[in-house]
Amino acid sequence: MIGQPGKYAVPNSLLLLGAAHEYETASAYQSNGRAALIDHKLGRVYERWGRRDRALSYYESAAAATEDDGSRARVYADWSLTEHREGHDERSRALIELALKDAQSADDPRALAQCHSILGILARAEGNGDAAQKYLAQSLEFAELLDDPEARAAALNNLALALASQSELEEAVRLEQEALQISEGLGDRHRSAAIHSNLADMIASIWRRAGRKRASHAVCGAFCRGRSRIRKLRTGDLETS
């Protein structure tokens, strides 16, 4: 199947190029509101592709044209994360504050989950582990209100990373395994590859701390399954964030 791991999988870079082309074509024929939605999707495509300059441009145009508070909050949140990844932390912080204000105004669980996720990521980057765990636990609570496995996977992954940074490794592995199961069920190779990498780091930390012979059977099993899945995933072209 296209985009799935296997001998004949289409490289992710080609899929992203195709998606960008289709969205850009569609945007030219849409009203302002619909064009804003497409520009937001284009920003996400270019972010995943690693073309952050293009992503930032599309997020800016989407935010300017979006009238709904909840939708604008999600644009601001994605924009904030990209600015953070570019090292623009003051800009990132300002954007996530705008996002949270709009999300609260709209009382939008999806936007609130995303905002608290970004707040947690920023807190972890600043070395504030307690605040990161608080924000990311709140993100997971909001994600639980949604019938959206992608939002749940993202919340689980980010909370697992925060726990791992505080040396709560066994619980971090448990949450990351749950996130991996969801992502693989969705066929999201990009996120699955990133989660496998996170799991490998967590398991390596457990082995260094406890010693290989004392590591739990569950952790050892996760390591073996992860190695097998990574070999399969590498058949195609993978891009990780």
N, C-alpha and C positions, 0 to 999 in steps of 0.2 A: 504494500500500500504506500501511496505517496506520503512522505514525511515520517514513516514509521521505520524503526530500526530494521535492517536487513540488507541483503546484497544489492538490491535494486532501489534502495531508498534515495529520494531526491535530497540533495544537500540543503540544509536549513537556509543557507545564504540565498539560494535560488528561490526558495519558498518566500522568504522575506522580501526579496526583490519583486517577485510577482505580486505579493500583497500590496506593497507600496505603490506599484504601478496602477493596480486596480482602484485603490482608494483615491489616488491623485486624479485619476480619470473621472471617478464618480463625483469628487468634490466640485469639479468644474460645472456640474449640472444641477447642483442642489441649492436650496434656499439657504439663507444665513444660518438658521438654527440647525439644519441638517448638515451643512458644511462644517459647522463647529464640531459636531459629533465625529465627523470623518477626520477632521484635523486632529482631534484627540487620538483617534485610532492610529493615524499616521505617526503621531509623536511616539506612541507605544511601540510601533513597528520599528521605527528608526532607533529608539532606545535599545531595543533587543538586538538590533543589528550592530550596535556600537557606533552609530552615526549620531552622536549626541548633539552636535551643532544643529543638525536638521530637526532632531526631536525637540530641542528647546524652541526653535522657531515655530514649529507647529503647536506646541503647548501654549505659547504666547498668543497666537492668533485664535486658538480655540477658547482660551479664557476670556479674551476680549469680546467674543461673539456669543458666549453662553449666557443665557438669562436665568436659567434655573439654578437655584443655590446649590442643590445637591450635586448636579452635574458639574458645576463650576468648581465645587470643592474637590471632586475627583481629579479634575484637570490640574488644579493647584497642587494636589498631593503628588501626582506623577511628576509634575514640573519640579517640585521640591526635591524629590528623590534624585532626579537627574542632575540638578544643581549640586546636590551633596556628592554625588559620584564624580562630578567635575572638580570638587574641592572648593566650591563656592558656598561655604557653610552659613555665612550671614544671609546670603540670598535665600538659601534653602530654609533657614529658620523663619524668615519673614513670610515666605510662601506658605509654609505649613500652618502658620498662625492665621493667615487668610483662609486657608482650607478649613481649618477647624471651626472658625467663626461661621462660615457658610454651611458646613455640615451640621452644626448645632442649630442653626436657624431653620434648616430644612428638616431636622430630626430624621436624617437619612442614615440607617444602620450601615449600609454599604460604605458610604463616605466616612462615617465615624470609625468604622473598622480600619479603613485605609489610613486615615489621619493618625490614629493611635499607633498604627504600625510604623509610620514614618517617624513619629515622635519617639518611639522606642528605638528605632535604628539610629536616630541622631543622638539620643541619650547614651546608647552603647558606644558610639564613636567618640563621645566626649568622656568616656570612662565612668559614667554614672550607671553602674549595673543595677542598683535597686530601682531607679526610675525607669530604666529600660524594661525590667521585668514587669513593673506596674503597668506601663503603657501597653506592652505587648499582651499581657493577660487581658487587659480591657479590649484590645483589638480582637482577641480570640472570642471573647464574650459577645461582641457585636457580630462577628462572623458566624457564630452559632445561630443567630437569629435569621440568617439568610439560607435559602436553599441554593447555595453556591459553593460547590466543592473547591473551586479555584481560590476563592477568598479564604476558605478554611485552611487549605494547604499553605498559602502564603503566611497566614497567622501562626500556624504550627511551626513552620520553618523558622520564622523570625524569633518566636519565643524560645525555640530550642537553641538557637545561637546565643541568645541572651543568657540562658541557663548555663550553657557550656562556658561562656566567658566568666561565670561565677563559680566554675568547677562543679556544677551540679550535673555531672556527665551522664549518669545512668538515666535520669529523667529526660535529659536533652536527647539522648539516643532514642528513647521511647517515642517522644513527640516527633522526631525527625523520621522515624520509620513510618509513623502514621501519615506524615506529609508525603513521604515517598510513595506509599500505597495509593494515595489519592491522585498524585501527579501521574503515576504510571497508568492508572485507570483512565485518566483524561487523555493519555497519549502525548503529554507535554514533555518532550525529550529535553528541551532546554532547561526547564525547572528540575526535571529528574536528574540530569547530569550534575547540576549545582548541588542538589541534595546529597547525591552520592559522594561528592567531594567533601561536603560538610560532615557526613557520617564517617568518612575515612579519617578526617582530622579528629573527630570526637573519640573514635575507637582507638586511634593511635595514642591519644592522651590517656585513656583508661589503661591501656597496656603499659604505658610508661609509669603510671602512678601505682598500679596494683601488681604489675608483672603478668606476663602472658598466661602463666599457669593458673593464676587466681582470677582472671577475667571471667565474667559470668558466661554460661552457655548461651544465653540469649545474645550477648554482645558478640561472642565468637561466631555465632550463626549469622548475625547481621553482617559481619565482616566478610564471611565467605560468600553469602548471597550477593553482597554489594560488588565484590570483585567479578563475579560471574555476570552480573547485569551490566557493569561498566564495559566489560569486553564486548558484549552484544551491542551496547549503545555506540561504541567506537566504530562500528561498521559504517555508519553514516558520518556526515560532517556535523560536528557538535560545536555550538557556541555557548559558553557559560558566562554568567554575569557575576 
